[in-house]
Amino acid sequence: MWDKERRSVAAVFAAHGASSGTFASRLPWLSDHLHLSAGSLGVALLMTSIGAISAMPFAGRLVARVGTKLVARTLICAFTLVVLAASWMPSLPALAVATTLLGAVGGTSDMAMNAQGILVEKRLGRSIMSGLHGSWSTGVLIAALAGSLAAHQHVSARVHFAVAAAVIAVVTLWATHGFGTTAADVGLAEEKTEDVPLFVVPRGVILLIGLVGFCGIYAEVAAQDWSSVYMHRTLHGDEAEAAFTTGMFAFTMAAGRLSGDAVVGRLGAATTVRACGVLGALGGVLVVVAQSPAPAIVGFMLIGIGVSVVVPLAFAAAGHAGPNPTLGVAGVATIAYGAGMAAPGMIGGIANLTSLRVAFCAVAVLAGLVALGGGLLGRNAPAAVGGAGAASGLDAEQIGLSTAAGAEALANEG
């Protein structure tokens, strides 16, 4: 039963990733259509992080009152519609408004589906979060390939986005239909909803977990956004090598996430994070010292493996850290989106003052800090080997307390 529910949640993750990938794949079209410079486009993209950060502190209360099923179902569909609306914006200010809304609905639905994933993980009694995030990465990849094909065929982004919105909405509605619930879960959620604060501020262990997540996401975003630039400008690789470098980073990150649950099941969450942090730090060092493209490509691949499990396990650790997984995820997400906003600008700023090599020294250091903080991400983790026995170890009270975040949280989550 719970494995069927896990597949439903994985499909929701993939749908969310496809929405993000659809938008990202046609950014050149948006830039050309509005005649935006790189700096102007950067401003529009910055607003997505601002929108997400602004919404995150309130997202826990929303999910607690409405439930993750309805939040995920409604806001992922809204996500696709805002992506479509962005293609009709007539100017940079209008596009910035659209991308702010994009960040708010995308971030809130992201938080809701992660909270649901944690609840299913509790029921199963084994790690599933890495695989769920692997599904997200797969959704991004599929959408990016579809966007590349649409662009190659000279299909307008407006037509492309409309078709993608319809497909993603159908998948989302179908997947959330598989979310399970019980009367006991609903009753407990209703009883606890009034205890959920309106504004979630991360503190205590949630803050520490969030800082580990910050380090991982900073390294992830830095490598994702700057790997091709580093290859081209610092190591003088051609455009094909630059694009290949970014692709290999994305490949190893997705592969790491898809295999992460099996590794966590064998080694445990803390050991897995420590090992990945070490690999990420070694990759960062290799990138910094590389004098030719080949070793740098290997370095970026190691960074991809190193950061692959950090975000899913940070969300999982936060969700397991207290009685309310929704609030824990919201707290970590607030910090995590801050990393996503800070990384591109900080890398660029350090590079302007010094060089990209120096800027990537920070990536190596932060990956090393992930290794040091690995123990935090292993707190209260599910049993290494789950199965029915582990799942049955969670009695009704434990499952109910885990859903204190919202009445329909468990009921609606899937």
C-alpha positions, -999 to +999 in steps of 0.1 A: +000+000+000+026+025+011+048+017-019+019+026-042+017+059-023+054+064-027+050+061-064+023+087-064+045+112-045+074+104-069+051+113-098+042+146-081+080+154-077+085+146-113+056+169-123+071+197-102+105+192-118+090+192-152+074+226-145+108+240-135+125+224-165+099+237-189+105+273-178+142+270-178+144+254-212+129+284-229+147+312-211+165+321-243+131+326-260+119+348-232+152+368-232+150+374-270+113+381-270+117+409-244+152+420-257+166+414-222+203+417-214+219+390-193+217+414-163+180+421-168+172+384-172+192+378-140+170+403-122+139+384-133+153+351-122+164+366-089+127+374-082+119+337-082+141+332-051+127+363-035+092+350-041+100+316-027+118+330+004+089+354+010+063+325+009+082+299+028+077+312+064+039+311+058+038+278+039+037+257+070+005+273+082-011+270+048-003+233+045-014+227+081-048+242+074-054+230+039-034+197+037-005+187+014-027+170-011-047+201-019-017+224-017+004+202-040-025+196-065-035+233-067-002+250-066+016+227-091-012+233-115-009+270-107+029+267-113+023+256-148-002+284-155+023+311-142+050+296-164+025+301-193+017+336-182+054+345-181+055+340-219+029+367-224+045+393-202+052+425-222+081+440-203+108+432-177+088+446-147+058+425-157+081+394-161+095+401-127+061+401-112+054+367-129+087+352-117+080+364-081+047+346-082+064+316-099+088+314-069+060+316-044+038+289-058+067+267-068+084+270-034+052+264-014+042+233-035+078+221-032+076+223+006+042+205+006+054+176-015+085+172+006+064+172+038+043+145+022+073+125+012+085+125+048+051+112+060+053+083+036+088+077+046+076+075+082+050+049+072+075+028+052+102+030+079+130+035+053+147+063+034+129+074+002+136+111+000+167+108-021+148+088-047+119+113-047+144+141-054+158+119-081+123+118-097+123+156-095+156+157-114+143+133-139+113+156-145+136+185-151+156+164-176+126+152-196+112+188-197+145+202-208+148+177-236+112+185-247+120+222-246+152+217-266+131+198-292+104+225-293+130+252-297+147+232-325+114+229-343+108+267-338+077+261-317+067+293-298+073+291-261+036+301-256+024+270-275+050+248-258+041+261-223+004+256-230+009+220-240+033+213-211+008+229-186-019+206-197+002+175-195+017+183-162-017+192-147-031+159-158-002+140-142-005+160-110-042+154-107-038+117-114-008+113-089-024+132-060-055+111-064-034+082-051-026+100-018-039+080+012-056+090+044-072+076+075-098+089+098-074+090+127-049+111+108-076+137+099-088+139+135-053+144+149-045+170+123-077+190+130-069+188+167-034+203+162-039+228+134-044+258+158-010+251+173+008+258+140+023+293+140+014+316+111+051+325+105+077+298+107+112+309+118+139+282+118+156+278+152+174+252+172+182+220+154+161+230+124+184+260+120+215+238+121+200+213+097+191+242+074+227+255+075+239+221+063+213+223+036+225+258+028+261+246+022+249+218+000+226+240-021+252+267-025+276+242-039+249+227-061+237+260-076+273+273-080+283+242-100+250+242-120+251+279-130+289+284-133+304+251-145+301+260-182+314+295-176+343+281-156+352+256-183+350+282-210+366+313-194+390+298-169+402+266-187+395+279-222+374+249-232+352+253-263+314+256-260+308+219-265+331+211-236+314+237-215+279+223-221+292+188-216+306+198-182+272+210-170+255+179-184+279+156-165+274+175-133+236+171-137+240+135-146+260+125-115+237+145-093+206+128-106+223+094-105+233+101-069+198+109-059+182+079-076+207+056-059+208+075-027+181+056-008+199+023-014+231+038-001+214+053+029+197+020+036+232+003+037+253+030+054+229+052+072+221+088+065+249+104+086+276+082+070+262+088+035+262+126+040+297+126+054+310+105+025+293+127-001+306+158+016+341+145+013+336+137-023+321+171-030+351+188-013+376+167-033+357+177-064+359+214-055+396+211-049+401+193-082+382+220-100+403+247-084+437+231-092+428+218-127+448+232-155+429+215-183+392+206-190+394+168-182+402+169-145+378+198-140+350+177-156+358+150-131+358+176-103+323+188-113+311+152-115+323+146-079+306+178-068+274+164-084+277+132-064+286+152-033+256+174-032+231+148-045+217+136-012+221+167+009+189+185+000+166+154+003+182+143+036+181+178+050+144+180+044+140+145+058+160+153+089+140+184+095+107+166+090+118+139+115+132+164+140+099+173+156+062+163+158+053+185+128+071+176+096+055+205+076+070+231+099+104+215+099+105+214+061+093+250+059+121+261+082+148+244+062+133+255+029+135+291+040+172+288+045+177+266+014+161+291-009+183+317+005+213+296-006+198+294-041+195+332-042+229+339-027+251+315-047+250+329-082+256+365-070+283+356-045+302+335-071+300+363-096+311+389-070+341+369-058+351+362-094+349+399-102+372+408-073+395+379-077+389+349-100+365+320-106+392+297-091+391+316-058+353+316-060+352+278-062+374+275-032+343+285-013+325+256-029+351+232-017+350+246+018+312+244+020+312+209+007+336+201+035+312+216+060+285+193+047+307+164+058+312+179+092+274+184+096+265+149+084+255+138+119+227+163+120+211+148+088+212+114+104+191+125+134+159+105+139+163+089+104+142+059+095+156+025+100+183+016+075+162-013+063+126-005+063+100-029+049+068-039+065+084-046+098+098-011+102+066+004+090+046-015+115+069-001+142+052+032+137+021+031+158-010+052+151+000+078+177+035+082+162+021+086+127-005+110+140+020+132+158+041+133+126+012+149+109+004+175+135+014+199+108-021+198+093-054+180+093-053+169+058-016+167+058-016+130+062-050+126+047-042+145+016-006+136+013+003+111-011 
